[in-house]
Amino acid sequence: MSTLTADTKWTRRDIGQGVYGLRDLRAFVAFEGEPKEGELVPSWLASALNPVPHDRWQPDYSFSDLVSLFVVRELRRKGHPLRDIRTAEAHFRAKWRTDRPFASDDIWSDGHVISDKEELVPGQIEAAQRPGQQVMLEVVRDRLTNVRYHEGWAAYWIPMENVLVDPRVQFGEPVVSGTRVTTEVLADAVRHFGIDKASRRLDVGLSAAESALVFEDKLASVRV
């Protein structure tokens, strides 16, 4: 039974919710990781993250779902079992009253426990899945070097230079940084018209056009 209440922070209802399909999530997770990690996304959604409303026939995954999957990827790399990750997420859902607590910048892990940074003793933190246990921890957020946070919550992702994924811009589709031009549109234009003409028509720099093409080519290579 859900522990969430009427005053829960519903991050999946933020602007940008409803833009990603499962195929997108798989590709984005694999983009900075390994193809096999992208293939594990359906399992992680079902077994590591607590369930949220989802229509299997619609691309209704959100940016907070994506960042949560990034955190799961890092926790799995540290050796955490899926059941412990799910238990920790449930703990933070209730504690912070948010549907996707892993979008917070307060998630820590040392490879043995998962916690937030609420210190009980200087340098020590309570483990979410083992209440009362105190251990030295490393912040998971610091491993997500391309995710940027604002006021404690994930705000946008920079998968590579000149490329931005921000739920406030073009509903979270990858765009050229500083513009509303999607990398998909720009890359298609480069393929059809050449980089010089495409850059002029869409009013972006040559380096940005090159980045968009590289990004889209790599994204296509990891899509499953």
Protein Blocks (a to p, Z undefined) as FASTA:
>chain_A
ZZbdfklccfklpghihpacfklmmmmmmmmmcfklmmmmmmmmmmmpccddddfkbccb
cfklmmmmmmmmmmmmnopafklmmmmmmmmmmmnopablmlpckbccehlaccdfbdfb
ghiacdfklghiacddddfklmmmmbcceehiafbdcfbghiacdfkggghpacdehiab
dfklmmmmmmmnojklmmmmnopafklmmmmmmmmmmmmmmpZZ
